[in-house]
Amino acid sequence: MKTHKKLENNEIIFSLNSKIYPRDVIFKACYTFIDRVYIFLDNPKRNEITVSFKGKKILTKKQLNSLKGEFANELLNAILRKDISKKNKKILEYVVGGAITAALEKPEENKGPENEDDVEIKKIEKEIEALKKELESEGPEDTGDDYESDPLGIMKTQ
């Protein structure tokens, strides 16, 4: 990492080899610093990315160097996370796929023992069906009343 410090501009500039640190890793590492510094990236040469940190507040030379060190650690962290996620991709796909399949499973397919709530719900559903059949078998009462009739005299005005 080549470093250039510009204390009068409250910034530190350094270059990274993009063969060692891929662009997506650099972007992820930069993201963790956006709350503390303004970040400028440039690609002046092939396989080289220039990173510039400009402090949002006045920073000392020691603080600027510390930011550079933290950034280097975050680069390694991002590379490691990328490597681990690549290695665990298939496992993660199986876990997520299994979870989605289980969530979409129909209750009839669930062969587990019924709990008390399920039994109670089935009893209530049977009672509702029985009441519906009873009402249908009685049929409509022929009172001669329909929506236009006024058996209580409500529509009449005095």
N, C-alpha and C positions, 0 to 999 in steps of 0.2 A: 504494500500500500504506500504509494507516494503521497506525501502530505505537503500542503501549502497553507500556512496560517496567515490570515489577514486580520490582525487585531483591530486595526482602525475601522474595518468594516464589520467587526463582530462576527466573523465567519471563519470556518475551517473548510478547506477543499482537499479532497483526496481522490485518488484513482483506484479503480478495482478492475481486476482481470475478469472479463465475462466468461472465460473458459472455466474458471474456478467457481465463480459466483454467477449462476444463471440470472437472467433479467427478472423472472418472477420471484426469485428468492430476494433479490435486491429490493424489489417493490414491497414485498412483505415486511422486510426489515425496516424500510423507510417509514412504513405506515405506523409503526410503534413509536416513532419520534415526532409525528406531526403536531403533537400537543405542545412540544417544547421548542421546536425550531422550524424555520422555513427551509424546505428541502428543494434543491435544484439538481436535476440530473442532465448529463450531457454525454454524447457518444462521439468524442473528437477523433478517435482512431478505432480501427477494427479491433475487436476483442478488448476494448477498454471503455469503462463507464466512469465518468467523473461525477462525484457526489459533492455537493456544497451544502453545508449546514450554516444557516444564518440565524443567529439567536433572536428570539422574539423579545428577549430582554438582554441587557448588557451582560456579557459573559467574560470571565477571565481566561487567560491562556490555559490555565489548569482545567477549567470547566470545559473548554473546547476540546482539549485532549481527552478528557474523561468521556465526553460524548462520542468521540471517535472510537474509544475502547469499548464502550457499551454497544455501539453500532456493530463493531467486529464480532462481539459475542452474539448479538442478535442475528447476524448473518449465519453464524454456525448453527444457532438454534433453528432458524428457518430451513437450512439445508437438512438438518436432522429430521425435522417434522415432515418435510417433503419425502425423504427417504422412507421413514416409518409408514407414512400413509400409502406410499406406493407398495410396500411389502404387505400391508394389511388390507389392501383394496378388496381382494376376493373374500376375506373373512367378513369384512364390513358389509359387502353386498349380500352375503348369505344371511347375516343377522338381520339386516333391514328387510330383505325379502321375506324372511320367516315372520317377522313382526307384522308386515303388511298382510301376508296371507292369513295369519291368525286373526287380525282385525276384520278381515273381509269374510271370514268363515260364517256361514249361516247357522243360526241356533239349532236347526234340525240336524245339522251335521255333527253337532257337539254331542258325543255319546256319553258324557259324564253323568253321574247320578243327579236326579232332580233335587233341588233344595225346596224348603217349605214355601218360599215366595212363588216359585214356579207352579207348585201344586195349587196354591191359593188362586193364582191368576187363571189357571185352567178351570177351576171350579166356577169362578165369576163369569168367565166367558161362556161356559155351558149354561149358566142361569140366564144370561142375557139372550142366548139363542132360544132357550125354552120360552122366555117371555115374548120374544118376537113371533115365534110360531103360534103362541096362544092368541096374540093380537090379530094375526093374519087369519086364524081359523074363525074368530068371532065375526069377522067381516065388518064393513061399515054399517053402522046403525042407520036405519032408514027413518029419520025423524022429519024428513022433508026440509031440513035446514041446510042451506048452503051459504056461501059467502054473501049473497045478496039479500037473504032473508034477515029479519030483525025480530027474533023471538022475544027479546027483552024490551023492545021499544026504545032502543037507544038512539036510533037514527031520527025518530020523530021529533019535530020541534013543537013547541007549545004555542 
